[in-house]
Amino acid sequence: MRDSTRNGQANRTPRGRRMMVLAALAGLAASPTLFAADTVTFTNNDTRSSVGVGDAMILSNAFRSVAETLRPSVVQIISIDHPPFAGGEGRGGRPDRNRIPEQFRDLFPDLPQAGPDPNRRQPDRMGQGTGVIATADGLVITNNHVIAGADEVKILLHDGRETTAQVIGADPATDLAVLRIDASDLVAAKFGDSDESQVGDWVIALGSPFGLSQTVTAGIVSALGREGVGLATFENYIQTDAAINPGNSGGPLSNIHGEVIGINTAISSATGGNDGIGFAIPSRMVQRIVNDLATDGTVERGWLGVNIQPLDEDLAASFGHDARSGVLVAGVLAGTPAANAGLEPGDIVLNINGQRTDTPAGLARRIADFAPETSVSLELLRDGKRLSRTAVLGTRPGSEPATELEEAPEPKMPKLGLELEPLDETTRLEAGLNSETGLFVKGVLADGPAAAAGIEPGDAILRINGLRPTSVESFEGACEDIEPDQRIRLLVERRGMTRFILVEAGN
């Protein structure tokens, strides 16, 4: 009975709804005032109430002003790649889609999937992004990934004009590129100093998300100095919650004064759209890279010549350091600025020219920010004591230099579970080691302390608790005084890279 009553009500519902709609329409028709006039009257500014909206109107006017100021300087970029396509990476280092961290892939919808069908005739591959006019004579700044691999680059100006762009230079290490266009009446954007930005500042993003040109969004600076995102070699991003979507890449991030303080480059997204986490390259970095690219199409960076690693609490304590600040020098390459300045493995770099540095990525980027031949002051911690060194930077190599190696006689398994032999030239070359002295790890006991710490066959032991082992016997002698469960600090080289490792001595 209850079910039949429910069904009966359900059957009557549409009629009831139709009656309500008809009644509503009848009410409109019967209304004596709603459409009584022949014209619709809009409220004007003079009759609006300003109570409680004064501050909001000031902010709204500021956003308007930024949009009006920057729109003539923002362009849409269409990159065209004709088949056959370059395999893996094209000009400028166009990456394979599968090599990009998953949360960033949707920012690069034009990148190829791995393993295309070689028998299928492919159409032109097209991508789109944004750029900002930097000079009135036609220099345009964008991201490297917007134009990388393109055979042709088209620019759409704010007033509808279309022109072809020439790629002046690209820097995959920072994901920046410089283009040149030949057009009249160009309006160059004004650039501000990103170092003056603070967390919480209002920012405005302009670009062409999903091809929708001249789109303006607003937000705040969420964080500064973001690194380790994984999109470029040198990262120092401004993080913002201003809506940035695919197509915004290469466009400006502006402060409330209409000054460009960053170039939008990436988003972290689980959905492919804006999740409130966007990244922009700060204008300080942009200025340095763009000036180099505009000069000769290349970028020269400072170089120190060290292998470095982060500090954790235990590793810092082993060097007599009671904090995790600073970056540990794990190796110094012979004949480099670091070697000439007297740096040694085990030094902890606390600051560069008075600016604190706490991560290897931060130290590498800061050194790379300087031009070659620049003198920099390094504050170090060595054996618990502070000291200063001055280094004259070299030029960062375009690729890692080749490495070398050495060999050995009868091995033993000391308490750390290592089978060691002296290095000789043959072993050193075969293992790709740079060090000419030390002990070669021929074998590692599978369940021993060294294996647990990550030491592998082919590594070289360069130091044990600060001492340089000159033979297997000297290494064993250093192990004799080690108490059970004591941690031992080893300086280990693997394929040309050195790193400090803490090993539990075991029983």
C-alpha positions in Angstrom: 0.0 0.0 0.0 2.8 2.3 0.9 4.5 1.6 -2.5 1.4 2.2 -4.5 0.9 5.5 -2.7 4.5 6.6 -3.5 4.0 5.6 -7.2 0.8 7.6 -7.3 2.5 10.6 -6.0 5.3 10.2 -8.5 2.7 10.0 -11.4 1.1 13.2 -10.3 4.3 15.2 -9.8 4.9 16.2 -13.5 1.4 17.6 -13.8 1.9 19.6 -10.6 5.2 20.9 -11.9 3.6 22.0 -15.1 0.9 23.8 -13.2 3.5 25.6 -11.2 5.4 26.6 -14.4 2.2 27.8 -16.0 1.3 29.7 -12.9 4.7 31.4 -12.9 4.4 32.3 -16.5 0.9 33.7 -15.8 2.3 35.7 -13.0 4.9 37.2 -15.3 2.3 38.0 -17.9 0.0 39.6 -15.3 2.8 41.6 -13.8 2.0 45.3 -14.3 5.6 46.6 -13.9 8.2 44.1 -14.9 8.3 44.9 -18.7 6.2 48.0 -18.6 9.0 50.2 -20.1 10.1 50.0 -23.7 13.8 50.0 -22.7 15.9 48.4 -19.9 17.5 50.8 -17.5 21.0 50.1 -16.1 22.3 51.5 -12.9 25.1 54.0 -13.5 28.1 54.8 -11.3 26.5 57.9 -9.8 23.6 55.9 -8.3 25.7 52.9 -7.0 26.2 52.6 -3.2 29.9 52.7 -2.3 29.3 51.7 1.3 31.7 48.9 2.3 33.2 48.4 -1.2 35.8 51.2 -1.2 38.8 48.9 -0.7 37.5 46.3 -3.1 37.1 49.0 -5.8 40.7 50.2 -5.2 41.9 46.6 -5.7 39.6 46.1 -8.7 41.0 49.3 -10.3 44.5 48.1 -9.7 43.8 44.8 -11.5 42.3 46.8 -14.4 45.3 49.0 -14.6 47.7 46.0 -14.7 45.6 44.3 -17.4 45.5 47.5 -19.6 49.2 48.1 -19.1 50.4 44.6 -19.9 48.0 43.3 -22.6 49.7 45.1 -25.5 53.0 43.4 -24.4 51.6 39.8 -24.2 51.6 37.6 -27.3 50.3 34.2 -28.2 52.9 31.8 -29.6 52.1 29.0 -32.1 54.9 26.5 -32.5 54.8 24.2 -35.6 56.9 21.1 -36.0 56.9 19.5 -39.5 57.4 15.7 -39.9 59.7 13.8 -39.8 60.0 14.7 -36.1 63.3 14.6 -34.2 63.5 11.5 -32.0 63.4 11.9 -28.3 64.4 15.5 -28.2 64.3 18.2 -30.8 66.0 21.6 -31.1 66.5 23.2 -27.7 66.0 19.9 -25.9 62.3 19.1 -26.5 61.7 16.4 -23.9 59.8 13.1 -24.3 56.5 13.4 -22.5 57.3 10.3 -20.4 60.4 12.0 -19.0 58.4 14.8 -17.5 57.2 14.3 -13.9 53.6 13.1 -14.1 52.1 16.1 -12.3 53.5 18.5 -14.9 52.7 16.6 -18.1 49.4 18.3 -18.8 51.2 21.6 -19.1 52.9 20.3 -22.2 50.0 18.8 -24.3 51.9 19.1 -27.6 54.8 16.9 -26.5 54.9 13.5 -28.2 54.1 10.2 -26.6 56.9 7.6 -26.5 56.9 5.0 -29.3 54.9 6.5 -32.2 53.9 4.3 -35.1 56.7 4.7 -37.7 54.3 3.6 -40.6 51.7 6.2 -39.8 51.9 9.5 -41.8 51.9 12.2 -39.2 50.5 15.7 -39.5 52.3 18.8 -38.3 52.7 18.8 -34.6 51.5 22.1 -33.1 51.8 23.6 -29.7 50.8 26.9 -28.2 52.0 29.1 -25.4 52.5 32.7 -24.4 55.3 35.3 -24.7 56.0 38.8 -23.4 57.6 41.6 -25.5 60.8 42.6 -23.7 62.0 45.4 -26.0 60.4 47.7 -28.5 62.6 46.5 -31.3 61.1 43.0 -31.1 62.7 40.7 -28.5 60.2 38.3 -27.0 60.7 36.1 -24.0 59.0 32.7 -23.6 59.7 29.2 -22.2 62.1 26.9 -24.0 59.6 24.1 -23.9 57.1 26.3 -25.8 59.3 26.5 -28.9 61.7 23.5 -28.5 61.8 21.3 -31.6 59.6 23.7 -33.6 60.4 24.2 -37.3 58.3 27.4 -37.4 57.2 29.8 -34.7 54.2 32.1 -35.3 53.4 35.1 -33.1 49.9 36.6 -32.6 50.0 40.2 -31.3 47.3 41.6 -29.1 45.9 43.7 -31.9 45.4 40.6 -34.2 48.5 40.9 -36.3 50.4 37.7 -37.1 54.1 37.5 -37.7 56.9 34.9 -37.8 59.5 34.7 -35.1 63.2 33.9 -35.2 64.6 31.9 -32.3 67.6 33.9 -31.1 68.6 31.5 -28.3 67.3 28.9 -25.8 68.5 27.8 -22.4 67.0 24.4 -21.4 68.8 24.6 -18.1 66.4 27.4 -17.0 63.6 26.7 -19.6 63.9 30.2 -21.1 64.0 31.2 -24.8 64.4 34.5 -26.7 62.7 35.2 -30.0 62.8 38.2 -32.3 59.9 39.5 -34.4 59.9 42.3 -37.0 56.8 44.4 -36.3 56.0 48.1 -35.7 54.4 49.8 -32.8 55.5 47.2 -30.3 54.9 47.9 -26.6 57.6 46.5 -24.3 56.7 45.3 -20.8 58.3 46.9 -17.8 60.2 44.4 -15.6 60.4 44.7 -11.9 62.8 43.2 -9.3 61.6 39.8 -8.2 63.9 40.0 -5.1 61.4 42.7 -3.8 58.5 40.2 -3.9 57.2 38.8 -0.6 54.9 35.9 0.2 51.4 37.3 0.3 51.9 39.9 -2.4 49.1 40.2 -5.1 50.2 39.0 -8.5 48.5 38.9 -11.9 49.1 36.3 -14.6 48.4 37.0 -18.3 48.5 34.5 -21.1 46.7 32.1 -23.5 45.5 29.2 -21.5 43.9 26.5 -23.7 44.4 29.0 -26.6 42.2 31.7 -25.0 44.4 34.7 -25.6 44.7 37.8 -23.4 43.4 35.9 -20.3 44.0 37.6 -17.0 44.0 35.8 -13.6 45.0 37.0 -10.1 46.3 35.5 -6.9 49.1 35.9 -4.4 52.8 34.9 -4.1 52.4 31.6 -2.2 56.2 30.9 -1.7 59.6 32.0 -2.9 62.7 30.1 -3.9 61.1 26.8 -4.8 63.6 24.3 -6.1 63.7 20.6 -6.7 60.5 20.7 -8.9 62.4 18.6 -11.5 61.7 20.6 -14.7 65.0 22.4 -15.2 68.6 22.2 -14.0 68.5 25.6 -12.2 65.3 26.3 -10.4 64.3 29.1 -8.1 60.6 29.5 -8.7 58.0 31.9 -7.5 55.0 29.8 -6.4 51.6 31.4 -7.0 48.0 30.4 -6.7 47.0 32.7 -9.6 45.3 30.4 -12.1 47.9 29.1 -14.6 46.9 26.5 -17.1 48.3 24.8 -20.3 49.0 27.7 -22.7 50.1 30.2 -20.0 53.7 29.0 -20.3 56.0 31.8 -21.2 53.6 34.6 -20.1 54.2 37.3 -17.5 53.5 37.2 -13.8 53.1 40.8 -12.8 53.1 42.6 -9.4 50.3 45.0 -8.6 52.2 47.8 -10.2 52.1 46.2 -13.7 55.8 45.2 -13.5 56.8 41.7 -14.7 58.4 39.8 -11.8 58.3 36.3 -13.4 57.8 34.2 -16.4 55.1 31.5 -15.9 56.5 28.1 -16.6 54.7 25.2 -14.9 51.9 23.9 -12.8 51.6 21.1 -10.4 48.3 19.4 -11.2 46.5 16.2 -10.5 43.7 17.1 -13.0 45.5 18.8 -15.9 44.0 22.1 -14.9 44.8 24.7 -12.3 45.1 23.3 -8.8 46.4 26.5 -7.2 50.1 25.6 -7.5 51.9 27.4 -10.3 55.5 28.3 -10.8 57.2 31.3 -12.4 60.9 32.0 -13.2 61.9 35.1 -11.2 62.7 38.2 -13.2 66.2 38.4 -11.7 67.1 35.1 -13.3 65.2 36.0 -16.5 67.2 39.2 -16.9 70.6 37.4 -16.6 69.7 34.6 -19.0 67.9 36.8 -21.6 70.7 39.3 -21.8 73.2 36.5 -22.5 70.9 34.8 -25.1 70.2 38.1 -26.8 74.0 38.8 -27.1 75.2 35.6 -28.8 72.5 33.0 -28.3 74.4 31.2 -25.5 74.7 31.4 -21.7 78.0 31.3 -19.8 77.8 30.3 -16.1 80.2 30.4 -13.2 81.7 27.1 -12.1 83.4 26.1 -8.8 84.4 22.5 -9.5 83.1 20.6 -6.5 81.0 17.6 -5.8 78.4 18.5 -3.2 75.7 16.8 -1.1 73.1 17.8 1.4 73.6 17.5 5.2 71.4 15.5 7.5 71.7 15.8 11.3 73.9 12.7 11.8 76.2 13.6 8.9 76.5 17.2 10.2 77.3 16.0 13.7 80.1 13.8 12.4 81.8 16.9 11.2 81.3 18.8 14.5 78.4 20.8 13.1 75.3 21.2 15.3 72.9 22.3 12.5 71.8 21.2 9.1 72.6 24.5 7.5 75.2 24.5 4.7 76.2 22.2 1.9 78.8 19.5 2.3 81.7 19.4 -0.1 82.2 15.7 -1.0 84.9 16.2 -3.6 87.1 18.8 -5.2 88.2 18.4 -8.8 91.9 19.0 -9.5 92.9 22.2 -11.2 89.5 23.8 -10.6 88.6 27.2 -8.9 87.6 25.2 -5.8 91.0 23.5 -5.7 92.9 26.8 -6.3 90.9 28.4 -3.5 91.9 25.6 -1.0 88.6 23.9 -0.6 88.8 20.3 0.7 86.3 17.3 0.9 84.6 17.6 4.3 84.3 21.4 4.1 80.8 22.8 4.7 79.8 25.8 2.6 77.7 28.1 4.8 77.3 31.1 2.6 78.4 32.7 -0.7 79.0 36.4 -0.7 77.2 36.5 2.6 74.1 34.8 1.3 73.2 31.6 3.2 73.0 28.4 1.2 71.4 25.2 2.5 70.9 22.9 -0.5 73.2 21.5 -3.3 70.7 22.8 -5.9 70.7 26.3 -4.3 74.5 26.4 -4.2 74.9 25.2 -7.8 72.3 27.8 -9.0 73.9 30.6 -7.0 77.4 29.9 -8.4 75.9 29.6 -11.9 74.3 33.0 -11.5 77.7 34.6 -11.5 79.7 35.2 -14.7 83.0 33.3 -15.2 86.0 35.1 -13.8 83.9 36.5 -10.9 85.5 36.4 -7.5 83.2 35.1 -4.8 83.7 34.8 -1.0 82.9 31.4 0.6 82.4 31.0 4.3 83.2 27.5 5.3 83.1 25.2 8.3 86.2 22.9 8.5 86.7 20.6 11.5 84.3 22.7 13.5 86.1 26.0 12.7 84.9 28.8 10.5 87.1 30.1 7.8 86.8 32.1 4.6 88.1 31.4 1.1 87.9 33.5 -2.1 87.4 31.6 -5.4 87.7 33.0 -9.0 85.0 31.1 -10.9 85.7 29.3 -14.1 83.2 28.6 -16.9 80.7 25.8 -16.3 81.4 22.9 -18.7 78.8 22.1 -21.2 78.9 18.4 -20.2 80.6 16.4 -17.5 84.3 15.8 -18.1 85.5 12.2 -18.7 86.7 10.4 -15.7 89.4 7.8 -15.0 90.5 4.9 -12.5 93.0 2.2 -10.8 93.3 -1.6 -9.5 94.7 -4.2 -6.7 96.0 -7.4 -5.0 94.7 -9.8 -2.3 91.5 -8.7 -0.6 90.0 -9.2 2.9 86.6 -8.8 4.5 87.0 -6.4 7.4 84.2 -5.8 9.9 82.3 -3.5 7.6 81.8 -6.2 5.0 84.1 -4.7 2.3 86.5 -6.6 0.0 89.1 -4.0 -0.8 92.2 -3.6 -2.9 94.4 -0.7 -3.8 93.5 1.4 -6.8 95.7 1.1 -9.9 95.4 2.9 -13.3 93.6 0.0 -15.0 90.9 -0.3 -12.4 90.5 3.4 -12.1 89.8 3.8 -15.8 87.5 0.8 -16.0 85.4 2.0 -13.0 85.2 5.6 -14.2 86.9 7.0 -11.1 88.8 10.3 -10.8 90.7 9.6 -7.7 94.3 8.4 -8.1 94.6 7.3 -4.4 92.3 5.3 -2.2 90.9 1.7 -2.1 88.8 0.0 -4.7 85.7 -1.9 -3.5 86.0 -5.2 -5.2 83.1 -6.9 -3.2 80.5 -6.1 -0.6 79.1 -8.6 1.9 75.3 -8.7 1.1 74.2 -8.5 4.7 77.1 -6.4 6.0 77.0 -2.8 7.3 78.6 -1.4 4.1 75.9 -2.9 1.9 73.2 -1.6 4.3 74.7 1.9 3.9 74.6 1.7 0.1 78.2 1.1 -0.8 78.5 -1.0 -4.0 81.3 -2.9 -5.8 83.1 -0.5 -8.1 83.1 2.3 -5.5 86.4 3.7 -4.1 87.0 4.5 -0.5 88.9 7.8 -0.3 88.7 8.5 3.4 87.7 6.8 6.7 86.8 9.2 9.5 89.0 11.9 7.9 92.0 9.7 7.3 93.3 8.8 3.9 93.8 5.0 3.6 96.9 4.3 1.6 96.6 0.5 1.8 94.2 -2.2 2.8 96.2 -2.6 6.0 95.9 1.0 6.9 92.1 0.8 6.4 92.0 -2.3 8.6 94.1 -0.5 11.2 91.6 2.4 11.2 88.8 -0.1 11.7 90.4 -1.8 14.7 89.7 1.0 17.1 86.0 1.2 16.1 83.6 0.3 18.8 80.6 -1.9 18.1 77.6 0.1 16.7 79.8 3.2 16.2 79.2 5.1 13.0 82.0 5.5 10.6 82.2 8.3 8.0 83.5 7.2 4.6 84.2 9.4 1.6 83.2 7.3 -1.3 83.6 7.9 -5.1 81.2 6.3 -7.6 81.7 6.8 -11.3 83.4 10.2 -10.8 81.1 11.5 -8.1 82.2 11.6 -4.4 79.9 11.4 -1.4 80.1 11.0 2.3 78.4 7.9 3.7 77.8 7.0 7.4 78.2 3.2 8.1 77.2 1.4 11.3 80.3 -0.5 12.4 78.4 -3.6 13.5 79.6 -6.2 15.9 
